[in-house]
Amino acid sequence: MENPHAMQDQAGNESWLKTYYFARAAVSIAWVVAALTLAAHSATVAACLLVVYPAWDALANLADGARSGGLLRNRTQLANVGVSLAVAAAVWIALPDMNHVLGVFGVWAILSGLLQLGTALRRWKLYGAQWAMVLSGAQSALAGAVFVFQAQTPAVPSIATVIGYAGFGAFYFLISALLLTFAASRRKKNAATWAAGEGVKRPN
């Protein structure tokens, strides 16, 4: 028989993870909207958004790691916090040279994608429904390599180059949140069916 406390902790962690994924999706969508609208008319806003994006990633990983057993137990997220904070500072220093900014974003996308991939693979064993996060991490690393290449070309990039990357991130976080929601609902339904069956079997 499974430990009720362990099952309760598992359910609590899974509930947090769903909330976390929904929050990450919402913030990424808001960032994309701001980049498409406000940043199009203000270089200052565009610069702030470019710094805020990795800074938010650091904050999100810090909160998730702390809530999910502590950062020492979630070393990929601890590393992600450090990498993202360093990138936010590097972007600030590199501005307004957008080629350098894109190069920094590229390196960050590679590192954070690989770290996200590691986190997703570890969580797959605990909660399942992590294939979207695995795919997101792999695609992030690939996008980062493209960014690094583009940063070395004569063409001057803009914040629009990063919008697609952020948009795909929002999509994968939303899919992961929905997958966890459906998985939890299916388990509850199966548990209710099993309990009902056990009740029928028991003698009065």
Buried (B, 14 or more C-beta within 10 A) or exposed (E): EEEEEEEEEBEEBBEBBBBBBBBBBBBBBEBBEBBEEBBEEEEEBBBBBBBBBBBBBBBBBBBBBBBBEEBEEBBBBBBBBBBBBBBBBBBBEBBEEBBBBBBBBBBBBBBBBBBBBBBBBBBBEEBEBBBBBBBBBBBBBEBBBBBBEBBEEEEEBBBEBBBEBBBBBBBBBBBBBBBBBEBBEEEEEEEEEEEEEEEEEEEE
